[in-house]
């Protein structure tokens, strides 16, 4: 079963700012969520219903809606103290 993967505007802007190998790895990881939105390396964020996958120094934060078979990428960012604020 394939999930529809969509990016929020902020996540798209963050992805567009990436360059080179970082962009390629993050983009491929996002595309892989179509086939498996819950890979082994995924962690569920407490009290938010969101999921987080780590790709090197980057974090991809997303929501999964099984009723519509969709994944919504909320944020793509480097790990910092502000990564999980204002989700």
CORNOR-V441049 format. One record per residue. RES is the residue in one small letter. D_LAST is the distance of its C-alpha to the last C-alpha in Angstrom with 2 decimals. Layout:
res->RES d_last->D_LAST
res->RES d_last->D_LAST
This chain:
res->x d_last->27.81
res->x d_last->25.63
res->x d_last->22.09
res->x d_last->21.11
res->x d_last->18.43
res->x d_last->16.61
res->x d_last->14.29
res->x d_last->12.11
res->x d_last->13.72
res->x d_last->11.43
res->x d_last->11.84
res->x d_last->15.51
res->x d_last->16.01
res->x d_last->14.80
res->x d_last->17.07
res->x d_last->19.86
res->x d_last->19.92
res->x d_last->20.78
res->x d_last->24.50
res->x d_last->27.05
res->x d_last->26.56
res->x d_last->22.84
res->x d_last->22.28
res->x d_last->24.66
res->x d_last->23.22
res->x d_last->19.58
res->x d_last->20.90
res->x d_last->23.18
res->x d_last->20.54
res->x d_last->18.45
res->x d_last->21.78
res->x d_last->22.63
res->x d_last->19.80
res->x d_last->22.14
res->x d_last->24.66
res->x d_last->22.65
res->x d_last->18.93
res->x d_last->19.35
res->x d_last->21.41
res->x d_last->22.72
res->x d_last->20.41
res->x d_last->17.13
res->x d_last->15.26
res->x d_last->13.29
res->x d_last->10.35
res->x d_last->11.54
res->x d_last->10.83
res->x d_last->7.93
res->x d_last->10.32
res->x d_last->8.73
res->x d_last->11.18
res->x d_last->11.71
res->x d_last->14.96
res->x d_last->16.59
res->x d_last->18.97
res->x d_last->20.91
res->x d_last->18.96
res->x d_last->16.16
res->x d_last->13.09
res->x d_last->12.17
res->x d_last->9.00
res->x d_last->9.98
res->x d_last->10.85
res->x d_last->14.56
res->x d_last->16.64
res->x d_last->20.07
res->x d_last->21.74
res->x d_last->21.49
res->x d_last->21.45
res->x d_last->18.46
res->x d_last->15.64
res->x d_last->12.81
res->x d_last->11.47
res->x d_last->7.98
res->x d_last->8.55
res->x d_last->11.89
res->x d_last->12.51
res->x d_last->14.95
res->x d_last->14.26
res->x d_last->14.01
res->x d_last->12.99
res->x d_last->10.03
res->x d_last->8.77
res->x d_last->6.19
res->x d_last->5.64
res->x d_last->3.78
res->x d_last->0.00
